[in-house]
Amino acid sequence: MASEGRREEAAPLVVVVEDSSSKPRQPKNHARDAHILGFAFLFLFSAYGAAQNLQSTVNTEQGLGTTSIGILYLSFTFFSVFASLVVRWLGSKNALVLGTTGYFLFIASNLKPSWYTMVPASLYLGFTASIIWVGQGTYLTSAARSHAKDLRLHEGAVIGSFNGEFWAFFASTQVIGNLISLLLLTNGSDGGSPTGKSLLFTVFLGCILLGALLMCFLSKRDEKEDVLPSHTLVESLIKSVIAPLLETRVLLIIPLIAYSGLQQAFVSAEFTKKIIEPALGVSGVGGAMAVFGATDAIGSLLAGRFTSGLASVTIIVSVGSFLHISILLWLLFGYSLTSGVSGSILPLVMVAIWGVGDGVFNTQLNALLGMLFKRDTEAAFAQLKTWQSAAIAVVFFLSPAIGLQAMVILMIVALCIAMAAFLFLTLQVEKSSAEIH
């Protein structure tokens, strides 16, 4: 097993398929599947993302909304450990379809919010979210590899392009979801108005159904979908959960994965509450997050377009890190709340820059995992969601207990550690690739 791991680590990250001896086959339009997947997530997370943003304001009784989100991410973290086994058993397409059921149940529970409806829905959503995200990473990577192989294109460039498009769709959900909420919610409650909370969550249910329907039109990928015999279950669990943690490449990329989760939670749990709201008021939070989503989409598209291999990933991630460290240092040493036009514009500028960085980390991490881990893609993306969701949970639980300055220092330390480990990883992989050439 050790020798296999060394051979895989030494394998080149990016390949161009030029085997003319293989049997010719009719090229499939795998880009179609990437488009469908992007639109499905657009509908799904325009609804869910906006619903999550509203939990602290529409379900305030004994902290029901925020507690439900905390439970959701703890459940998400736990089930992400085992998600690769489920995705391998179901196949990525079936996992994607199954994953939509948790989002539907969570949105439905908001129509009759109580501890008896939302807590079970949050627990179940944690499970299905782990399935849908591991399925997404596995499916998109498989489609990109097949597209590159059939059309004889540069594999790394196709993986980057597919991920750039997908994460641009995903980032756009912040814009669309917040606009829907703005149009249909009146002062955050029903108030007897037909354009109130009930109508909003009914519209969200319709969006979830559209997303689930689109998932059904995805092509089935070439995957191993055989049911694992019971006597191999423990062996498979060890291989999927423990074995990756013994690989140097996985250990070196975990800090960057964790930071990507920290920075996602930071912008929604800390930045909106302690920077946006004091400067723009509660009503300005939705507009600021829409700006964040727009620049996130632009950053995703640009990062995906320029991705071609490990060298490009290294440069793009470094640019994203520079953008984030600039904002963090600005918050730590240079920013203060002011009145007037500048007091309203500066937070929007910061959240816009942060959005570009978020787009970079999303596209490049997913592309990097697709390049590095060709044999066990499901396990790689399970590691991604496990560490990301754990980091997100840490921020949500720490946010009420520590101040903004302490959180910013934590973010700076985490980013420095993540970049040091990532740069060391790139040197190791480049060295291994040079040796076999």
One Martini backbone bead per residue (centre of mass of N, CA, C, O) as a GRO file, in nm:
protein
  437
    1MET     BB    1   0.056   0.063  -0.019
    2ALA     BB    2   0.301   0.252  -0.005
    3SER     BB    3   0.392   0.218  -0.302
    4GLU     BB    4   0.131   0.327  -0.426
    5GLY     BB    5   0.143   0.609  -0.298
    6ARG     BB    6   0.416   0.687  -0.433
    7ARG     BB    7   0.326   0.657  -0.726
    8GLU     BB    8   0.092   0.863  -0.710
    9GLU     BB    9   0.267   1.106  -0.613
   10ALA     BB   10   0.455   1.089  -0.881
   11ALA     BB   11   0.239   1.163  -1.050
   12PRO     BB   12   0.113   1.351  -1.272
   13LEU     BB   13  -0.128   1.601  -1.259
   14VAL     BB   14  -0.112   1.658  -1.575
   15VAL     BB   15  -0.290   1.551  -1.865
   16VAL     BB   16  -0.254   1.439  -2.207
   17VAL     BB   17  -0.442   1.275  -2.429
   18GLU     BB   18  -0.252   1.046  -2.678
   19ASP     BB   19  -0.402   0.767  -2.734
   20SER     BB   20  -0.428   0.623  -3.054
   21SER     BB   21  -0.483   0.306  -2.983
   22SER     BB   22  -0.746   0.357  -2.898
   23LYS     BB   23  -1.066   0.331  -2.915
   24PRO     BB   24  -1.298   0.484  -3.079
   25ARG     BB   25  -1.526   0.738  -2.960
   26GLN     BB   26  -1.801   0.904  -2.889
   27PRO     BB   27  -1.833   1.209  -2.803
   28LYS     BB   28  -1.928   1.376  -2.519
   29ASN     BB   29  -2.128   1.625  -2.348
   30HIS     BB   30  -1.998   1.711  -2.049
   31ALA     BB   31  -2.071   2.013  -2.025
   32ARG     BB   32  -2.371   1.972  -1.980
   33ASP     BB   33  -2.344   1.862  -1.689
   34ALA     BB   34  -2.213   2.117  -1.572
   35HIS     BB   35  -2.453   2.302  -1.629
   36ILE     BB   36  -2.671   2.147  -1.472
   37LEU     BB   37  -2.530   2.151  -1.197
   38GLY     BB   38  -2.522   2.460  -1.169
   39PHE     BB   39  -2.831   2.510  -1.186
   40ALA     BB   40  -2.918   2.328  -0.952
   41PHE     BB   41  -2.754   2.489  -0.732
   42LEU     BB   42  -2.886   2.759  -0.782
   43PHE     BB   43  -3.167   2.680  -0.679
   44LEU     BB   44  -3.096   2.544  -0.410
   45PHE     BB   45  -2.905   2.792  -0.281
   46SER     BB   46  -3.096   3.029  -0.305
   47ALA     BB   47  -3.278   2.911  -0.086
   48TYR     BB   48  -3.092   2.814   0.147
   49GLY     BB   49  -2.908   3.061   0.192
   50ALA     BB   50  -3.138   3.256   0.269
   51ALA     BB   51  -3.252   3.085   0.502
   52GLN     BB   52  -2.998   3.094   0.676
   53ASN     BB   53  -2.978   3.409   0.703
   54LEU     BB   54  -3.278   3.415   0.858
   55GLN     BB   55  -3.270   3.255   1.132
   56SER     BB   56  -3.201   3.501   1.339
   57THR     BB   57  -3.498   3.651   1.258
   58VAL     BB   58  -3.744   3.424   1.222
   59ASN     BB   59  -3.609   3.222   1.467
   60THR     BB   60  -3.600   3.344   1.797
   61GLU     BB   61  -3.697   3.125   1.980
   62GLN     BB   62  -3.454   3.032   2.180
   63GLY     BB   63  -3.259   3.012   1.929
   64LEU     BB   64  -3.357   2.821   1.696
   65GLY     BB   65  -3.204   2.902   1.437
   66THR     BB   66  -2.902   2.894   1.537
   67THR     BB   67  -2.913   2.611   1.658
   68SER     BB   68  -2.979   2.463   1.395
   69ILE     BB   69  -2.715   2.540   1.251
   70GLY     BB   70  -2.523   2.411   1.451
   71ILE     BB   71  -2.634   2.123   1.420
   72LEU     BB   72  -2.586   2.097   1.120
   73TYR     BB   73  -2.266   2.122   1.127
   74LEU     BB   74  -2.217   1.884   1.312
   75SER     BB   75  -2.351   1.676   1.128
   76PHE     BB   76  -2.180   1.734   0.880
   77THR     BB   77  -1.907   1.655   1.003
   78PHE     BB   78  -1.972   1.363   1.079
   79PHE     BB   79  -2.080   1.257   0.791
   80SER     BB   80  -1.826   1.326   0.616
   81VAL     BB   81  -1.657   1.079   0.703
   82PHE     BB   82  -1.880   0.873   0.539
   83ALA     BB   83  -1.956   0.982   0.250
   84SER     BB   84  -1.777   0.818   0.050
   85LEU     BB   85  -1.924   0.547   0.086
   86VAL     BB   86  -2.205   0.637  -0.012
   87VAL     BB   87  -2.119   0.742  -0.292
   88ARG     BB   88  -1.994   0.477  -0.390
   89TRP     BB   89  -2.260   0.315  -0.364
   90LEU     BB   90  -2.462   0.510  -0.528
   91GLY     BB   91  -2.338   0.731  -0.669
   92SER     BB   92  -2.324   1.059  -0.761
   93LYS     BB   93  -2.606   1.105  -0.875
   94ASN     BB   94  -2.775   0.978  -0.645
   95ALA     BB   95  -2.652   1.158  -0.425
   96LEU     BB   96  -2.763   1.425  -0.536
   97VAL     BB   97  -3.062   1.356  -0.519
   98LEU     BB   98  -3.071   1.284  -0.217
   99GLY     BB   99  -2.961   1.561  -0.108
  100THR     BB  100  -3.225   1.735  -0.164
  101THR     BB  101  -3.413   1.633   0.073
  102GLY     BB  102  -3.292   1.799   0.309
  103TYR     BB  103  -3.361   2.084   0.199
  104PHE     BB  104  -3.664   2.044   0.182
  105LEU     BB  105  -3.713   1.981   0.485
  106PHE     BB  106  -3.596   2.244   0.601
  107ILE     BB  107  -3.784   2.442   0.459
  108ALA     BB  108  -4.051   2.314   0.559
  109SER     BB  109  -3.994   2.362   0.870
  110ASN     BB  110  -4.032   2.684   0.840
  111LEU     BB  111  -4.349   2.677   0.828
  112LYS     BB  112  -4.317   2.497   1.121
  113PRO     BB  113  -4.155   2.617   1.370
  114SER     BB  114  -3.968   2.386   1.578
  115TRP     BB  115  -3.807   2.157   1.768
  116TYR     BB  116  -3.963   1.911   1.616
  117THR     BB  117  -3.871   2.008   1.315
  118MET     BB  118  -3.574   2.144   1.297
  119VAL     BB  119  -3.381   1.945   1.429
  120PRO     BB  120  -3.427   1.695   1.248
  121ALA     BB  121  -3.373   1.852   0.983
  122SER     BB  122  -3.078   1.927   1.053
  123LEU     BB  123  -2.966   1.644   1.085
  124TYR     BB  124  -3.042   1.546   0.797
  125LEU     BB  125  -2.893   1.770   0.641
  126GLY     BB  126  -2.610   1.692   0.730
  127PHE     BB  127  -2.614   1.429   0.573
  128THR     BB  128  -2.697   1.529   0.281
  129ALA     BB  129  -2.473   1.741   0.251
  130SER     BB  130  -2.237   1.542   0.248
  131ILE     BB  131  -2.337   1.394  -0.006
  132ILE     BB  132  -2.366   1.629  -0.215
  133TRP     BB  133  -2.065   1.735  -0.197
  134VAL     BB  134  -1.917   1.478  -0.272
  135GLY     BB  135  -2.077   1.435  -0.532
  136GLN     BB  136  -1.996   1.697  -0.672
  137GLY     BB  137  -1.688   1.660  -0.684
  138THR     BB  138  -1.694   1.385  -0.827
  139TYR     BB  139  -1.866   1.455  -1.077
  140LEU     BB  140  -1.708   1.700  -1.192
  141THR     BB  141  -1.438   1.553  -1.223
  142SER     BB  142  -1.539   1.328  -1.409
  143ALA     BB  143  -1.639   1.515  -1.637
  144ALA     BB  144  -1.366   1.653  -1.693
  145ARG     BB  145  -1.202   1.403  -1.764
  146SER     BB  146  -1.384   1.305  -1.997
  147HIS     BB  147  -1.364   1.560  -2.168
  148ALA     BB  148  -1.056   1.553  -2.207
  149LYS     BB  149  -1.043   1.269  -2.333
  150ASP     BB  150  -1.244   1.296  -2.576
  151LEU     BB  151  -1.105   1.593  -2.675
  152ARG     BB  152  -0.804   1.625  -2.612
  153LEU     BB  153  -0.742   1.779  -2.339
  154HIS     BB  154  -0.649   1.963  -2.079
  155GLU     BB  155  -0.717   1.858  -1.773
  156GLY     BB  156  -0.658   2.101  -1.583
  157ALA     BB  157  -0.822   2.310  -1.750
  158VAL     BB  158  -1.098   2.167  -1.728
  159ILE     BB  159  -1.122   2.157  -1.423
  160GLY     BB  160  -1.104   2.465  -1.386
  161SER     BB  161  -1.344   2.545  -1.568
  162PHE     BB  162  -1.568   2.384  -1.426
  163ASN     BB  163  -1.524   2.513  -1.143
  164GLY     BB  164  -1.565   2.806  -1.222
  165GLU     BB  165  -1.857   2.776  -1.314
  166PHE     BB  166  -1.983   2.653  -1.062
  167TRP     BB  167  -1.891   2.881  -0.851
  168ALA     BB  168  -2.045   3.102  -0.994
  169PHE     BB  169  -2.321   2.990  -0.949
  170PHE     BB  170  -2.302   2.971  -0.640
  171ALA     BB  171  -2.244   3.275  -0.582
  172SER     BB  172  -2.520   3.377  -0.712
  173THR     BB  173  -2.709   3.295  -0.473
  174GLN     BB  174  -2.668   3.549  -0.302
  175VAL     BB  175  -2.819   3.737  -0.491
  176ILE     BB  176  -3.089   3.590  -0.542
  177GLY     BB  177  -3.178   3.524  -0.251
  178ASN     BB  178  -3.177   3.821  -0.144
  179LEU     BB  179  -3.385   3.931  -0.351
  180ILE     BB  180  -3.620   3.751  -0.272
  181SER     BB  181  -3.635   3.842   0.023
  182LEU     BB  182  -3.677   4.145  -0.036
  183LEU     BB  183  -3.950   4.110  -0.198
  184LEU     BB  184  -4.120   3.911   0.026
  185LEU     BB  185  -4.031   4.060   0.276
  186THR     BB  186  -4.191   4.203   0.577
  187ASN     BB  187  -4.010   4.273   0.840
  188GLY     BB  188  -3.961   3.948   0.891
  189SER     BB  189  -4.284   3.898   0.857
  190ASP     BB  190  -4.603   3.843   0.796
  191GLY     BB  191  -4.842   4.041   0.893
  192GLY     BB  192  -5.078   3.924   0.692
  193SER     BB  193  -4.912   3.904   0.445
  194PRO     BB  194  -4.869   3.748   0.137
  195THR     BB  195  -4.560   3.877   0.143
  196GLY     BB  196  -4.427   3.660   0.335
  197LYS     BB  197  -4.285   3.395   0.488
  198SER     BB  198  -4.462   3.173   0.360
  199LEU     BB  199  -4.411   3.252   0.066
  200LEU     BB  200  -4.106   3.235   0.068
  201PHE     BB  201  -4.085   2.923   0.146
  202THR     BB  202  -4.250   2.829  -0.097
  203VAL     BB  203  -4.055   2.929  -0.311
  204PHE     BB  204  -3.815   2.764  -0.207
  205LEU     BB  205  -3.942   2.488  -0.262
  206GLY     BB  206  -3.953   2.527  -0.569
  207CYS     BB  207  -3.646   2.550  -0.606
  208ILE     BB  208  -3.574   2.270  -0.499
  209LEU     BB  209  -3.736   2.110  -0.711
  210LEU     BB  210  -3.583   2.212  -0.958
  211GLY     BB  211  -3.306   2.107  -0.871
  212ALA     BB  212  -3.389   1.806  -0.851
  213LEU     BB  213  -3.481   1.775  -1.146
  214LEU     BB  214  -3.207   1.839  -1.279
  215MET     BB  215  -3.049   1.599  -1.159
  216CYS     BB  216  -3.204   1.380  -1.336
  217PHE     BB  217  -3.043   1.486  -1.614
  218LEU     BB  218  -2.801   1.348  -1.548
  219SER     BB  219  -2.545   1.171  -1.615
  220LYS     BB  220  -2.401   0.869  -1.590
  221ARG     BB  221  -2.131   0.764  -1.443
  222ASP     BB  222  -1.826   0.593  -1.428
  223GLU     BB  223  -1.895   0.368  -1.165
  224LYS     BB  224  -1.875   0.222  -0.854
  225GLU     BB  225  -2.190   0.041  -0.740
  226ASP     BB  226  -2.123  -0.171  -0.551
  227VAL     BB  227  -2.193  -0.364  -0.292
  228LEU     BB  228  -2.062  -0.397   0.009
  229PRO     BB  229  -1.945  -0.624   0.188
  230SER     BB  230  -1.947  -0.673   0.523
  231HIS     BB  231  -1.633  -0.766   0.550
  232THR     BB  232  -1.539  -0.469   0.406
  233LEU     BB  233  -1.629  -0.222   0.573
  234VAL     BB  234  -1.389  -0.164   0.759
  235GLU     BB  235  -1.179  -0.141   0.535
  236SER     BB  236  -1.321   0.095   0.387
  237LEU     BB  237  -1.320   0.294   0.622
  238ILE     BB  238  -1.016   0.312   0.656
  239LYS     BB  239  -0.952   0.400   0.364
  240SER     BB  240  -1.142   0.667   0.370
  241VAL     BB  241  -1.051   0.793   0.664
  242ILE     BB  242  -0.751   0.715   0.758
  243ALA     BB  243  -0.553   0.691   0.517
  244PRO     BB  244  -0.545   0.995   0.425
  245LEU     BB  245  -0.403   1.086   0.708
  246LEU     BB  246  -0.119   0.934   0.607
  247GLU     BB  247  -0.089   1.154   0.398
  248THR     BB  248   0.098   1.419   0.315
  249ARG     BB  249  -0.093   1.573   0.123
  250VAL     BB  250  -0.332   1.592   0.316
  251LEU     BB  251  -0.192   1.734   0.560
  252LEU     BB  252  -0.104   1.991   0.381
  253ILE     BB  253  -0.416   2.071   0.292
  254ILE     BB  254  -0.589   2.109   0.551
  255PRO     BB  255  -0.530   2.408   0.632
  256LEU     BB  256  -0.667   2.526   0.374
  257ILE     BB  257  -0.942   2.403   0.420
  258ALA     BB  258  -0.993   2.532   0.697
  259TYR     BB  259  -0.972   2.825   0.601
  260SER     BB  260  -1.209   2.818   0.402
  261GLY     BB  261  -1.413   2.786   0.636
  262LEU     BB  262  -1.343   3.030   0.809
  263GLN     BB  263  -1.396   3.253   0.586
  264GLN     BB  264  -1.695   3.189   0.540
  265ALA     BB  265  -1.788   3.240   0.839
  266PHE     BB  266  -1.672   3.524   0.885
  267VAL     BB  267  -1.857   3.688   0.686
  268SER     BB  268  -2.135   3.596   0.836
  269ALA     BB  269  -2.065   3.613   1.157
  270GLU     BB  270  -1.875   3.886   1.167
  271PHE     BB  271  -1.882   4.102   0.940
  272THR     BB  272  -2.189   4.163   0.938
  273LYS     BB  273  -2.212   4.231   1.251
  274LYS     BB  274  -1.927   4.429   1.295
  275ILE     BB  275  -1.941   4.601   1.009
  276ILE     BB  276  -2.203   4.627   0.842
  277GLU     BB  277  -2.429   4.696   1.050
  278PRO     BB  278  -2.301   4.958   1.177
  279ALA     BB  279  -2.286   5.106   0.888
  280LEU     BB  280  -2.586   5.000   0.737
  281GLY     BB  281  -2.747   4.808   0.880
  282VAL     BB  282  -2.969   4.559   0.849
  283SER     BB  283  -3.059   4.633   0.551
  284GLY     BB  284  -2.745   4.609   0.438
  285VAL     BB  285  -2.672   4.305   0.442
  286GLY     BB  286  -2.797   4.201   0.178
  287GLY     BB  287  -2.640   4.388  -0.014
  288ALA     BB  288  -2.355   4.297   0.072
  289MET     BB  289  -2.399   3.992  -0.004
  290ALA     BB  290  -2.446   4.053  -0.302
  291VAL     BB  291  -2.167   4.164  -0.356
  292PHE     BB  292  -2.017   3.913  -0.268
  293GLY     BB  293  -2.144   3.724  -0.483
  294ALA     BB  294  -2.050   3.876  -0.737
  295THR     BB  295  -1.737   3.864  -0.681
  296ASP     BB  296  -1.726   3.561  -0.646
  297ALA     BB  297  -1.807   3.491  -0.937
  298ILE     BB  298  -1.574   3.637  -1.075
  299GLY     BB  299  -1.344   3.487  -0.930
  300SER     BB  300  -1.422   3.204  -1.030
  301LEU     BB  301  -1.401   3.248  -1.335
  302LEU     BB  302  -1.107   3.348  -1.344
  303ALA     BB  303  -0.971   3.112  -1.196
  304GLY     BB  304  -1.070   2.891  -1.392
  305ARG     BB  305  -0.948   3.009  -1.659
  306PHE     BB  306  -0.630   3.005  -1.532
  307THR     BB  307  -0.638   2.702  -1.503
  308SER     BB  308  -0.375   2.420  -1.560
  309GLY     BB  309  -0.206   2.378  -1.287
  310LEU     BB  310  -0.002   2.393  -1.022
  311ALA     BB  311   0.123   2.670  -1.085
  312SER     BB  312  -0.148   2.825  -1.115
  313VAL     BB  313  -0.261   2.755  -0.838
  314THR     BB  314  -0.040   2.893  -0.672
  315ILE     BB  315  -0.085   3.180  -0.776
  316ILE     BB  316  -0.391   3.211  -0.717
  317VAL     BB  317  -0.379   3.152  -0.412
  318SER     BB  318  -0.185   3.385  -0.348
  319VAL     BB  319  -0.378   3.608  -0.431
  320GLY     BB  320  -0.607   3.538  -0.233
  321SER     BB  321  -0.431   3.571   0.022
  322PHE     BB  322  -0.360   3.867  -0.019
  323LEU     BB  323  -0.646   3.977  -0.003
  324HIS     BB  324  -0.709   3.872   0.286
  325ILE     BB  325  -0.466   3.992   0.444
  326SER     BB  326  -0.538   4.284   0.381
  327ILE     BB  327  -0.810   4.292   0.530
  328LEU     BB  328  -0.712   4.195   0.808
  329LEU     BB  329  -0.507   4.428   0.854
  330TRP     BB  330  -0.711   4.652   0.825
  331LEU     BB  331  -0.888   4.566   1.069
  332LEU     BB  332  -0.651   4.570   1.283
  333PHE     BB  333  -0.509   4.879   1.201
  334GLY     BB  334  -0.715   5.079   0.996
  335TYR     BB  335  -1.007   5.038   1.101
  336SER     BB  336  -1.299   5.261   1.126
  337LEU     BB  337  -1.583   5.393   1.224
  338THR     BB  338  -1.770   5.597   0.997
  339SER     BB  339  -1.909   5.860   0.852
  340GLY     BB  340  -2.068   5.870   0.569
  341VAL     BB  341  -1.970   5.760   0.267
  342SER     BB  342  -1.714   5.603   0.356
  343GLY     BB  343  -1.863   5.432   0.578
  344SER     BB  344  -2.031   5.275   0.344
  345ILE     BB  345  -1.807   5.183   0.132
  346LEU     BB  346  -1.577   5.024   0.274
  347PRO     BB  347  -1.731   4.759   0.345
  348LEU     BB  348  -1.792   4.692   0.045
  349VAL     BB  349  -1.501   4.667  -0.047
  350MET     BB  350  -1.419   4.439   0.146
  351VAL     BB  351  -1.640   4.229   0.062
  352ALA     BB  352  -1.553   4.220  -0.236
  353ILE     BB  353  -1.264   4.116  -0.194
  354TRP     BB  354  -1.345   3.865  -0.034
  355GLY     BB  355  -1.505   3.732  -0.265
  356VAL     BB  356  -1.270   3.679  -0.454
  357GLY     BB  357  -1.117   3.494  -0.256
  358ASP     BB  358  -1.338   3.280  -0.229
  359GLY     BB  359  -1.339   3.195  -0.527
  360VAL     BB  360  -1.050   3.093  -0.528
  361PHE     BB  361  -1.068   2.871  -0.308
  362ASN     BB  362  -1.291   2.702  -0.433
  363THR     BB  363  -1.168   2.633  -0.710
  364GLN     BB  364  -0.874   2.537  -0.626
  365LEU     BB  365  -0.940   2.309  -0.431
  366ASN     BB  366  -1.107   2.136  -0.627
  367ALA     BB  367  -0.893   2.116  -0.848
  368LEU     BB  368  -0.663   1.998  -0.677
  369LEU     BB  369  -0.804   1.735  -0.594
  370GLY     BB  370  -0.852   1.636  -0.887
  371MET     BB  371  -0.537   1.617  -0.948
  372LEU     BB  372  -0.418   1.453  -0.696
  373PHE     BB  373  -0.692   1.253  -0.673
  374LYS     BB  374  -0.759   0.983  -0.883
  375ARG     BB  375  -0.851   0.723  -0.715
  376ASP     BB  376  -0.995   0.884  -0.441
  377THR     BB  377  -1.217   1.119  -0.472
  378GLU     BB  378  -1.425   1.087  -0.245
  379ALA     BB  379  -1.225   1.108  -0.004
  380ALA     BB  380  -1.119   1.391  -0.068
  381PHE     BB  381  -1.402   1.539  -0.048
  382ALA     BB  382  -1.457   1.449   0.241
  383GLN     BB  383  -1.224   1.606   0.367
  384LEU     BB  384  -1.315   1.882   0.281
  385LYS     BB  385  -1.596   1.885   0.438
  386THR     BB  386  -1.498   1.817   0.718
  387TRP     BB  387  -1.301   2.065   0.766
  388GLN     BB  388  -1.488   2.291   0.685
  389SER     BB  389  -1.728   2.240   0.883
  390ALA     BB  390  -1.559   2.253   1.141
  391ALA     BB  391  -1.465   2.547   1.101
  392ILE     BB  392  -1.744   2.675   1.091
  393ALA     BB  393  -1.831   2.587   1.376
  394VAL     BB  394  -1.610   2.739   1.531
  395VAL     BB  395  -1.700   3.026   1.457
  396PHE     BB  396  -1.996   3.013   1.566
  397PHE     BB  397  -1.900   2.947   1.865
  398LEU     BB  398  -1.686   3.190   1.902
  399SER     BB  399  -1.825   3.463   1.833
  400PRO     BB  400  -1.968   3.525   2.121
  401ALA     BB  401  -1.679   3.503   2.295
  402ILE     BB  402  -1.526   3.690   2.091
  403GLY     BB  403  -1.366   3.927   1.935
  404LEU     BB  404  -1.268   4.069   1.647
  405GLN     BB  405  -0.961   4.080   1.696
  406ALA     BB  406  -0.923   3.781   1.772
  407MET     BB  407  -1.038   3.668   1.506
  408VAL     BB  408  -0.834   3.799   1.315
  409ILE     BB  409  -0.583   3.665   1.433
  410LEU     BB  410  -0.675   3.378   1.378
  411MET     BB  411  -0.689   3.413   1.068
  412ILE     BB  412  -0.394   3.487   1.018
  413VAL     BB  413  -0.266   3.231   1.132
  414ALA     BB  414  -0.419   3.030   0.952
  415LEU     BB  415  -0.317   3.143   0.678
  416CYS     BB  416  -0.012   3.106   0.723
  417ILE     BB  417  -0.019   2.801   0.766
  418ALA     BB  418  -0.160   2.724   0.502
  419MET     BB  419   0.054   2.845   0.303
  420ALA     BB  420   0.300   2.689   0.403
  421ALA     BB  421   0.186   2.405   0.344
  422PHE     BB  422   0.117   2.450   0.044
  423LEU     BB  423   0.402   2.525  -0.061
  424PHE     BB  424   0.531   2.259   0.030
  425LEU     BB  425   0.354   2.079  -0.147
  426THR     BB  426   0.442   2.191  -0.425
  427LEU     BB  427   0.740   2.116  -0.393
  428GLN     BB  428   0.702   1.811  -0.360
  429VAL     BB  429   0.551   1.757  -0.629
  430GLU     BB  430   0.758   1.879  -0.822
  431LYS     BB  431   0.989   1.691  -0.739
  432SER     BB  432   0.848   1.425  -0.819
  433SER     BB  433   0.801   1.499  -1.119
  434ALA     BB  434   1.105   1.547  -1.192
  435GLU     BB  435   1.211   1.257  -1.127
  436ILE     BB  436   1.030   1.105  -1.358
  437HIS     BB  437   1.174   1.299  -1.590
   0.00000   0.00000   0.00000
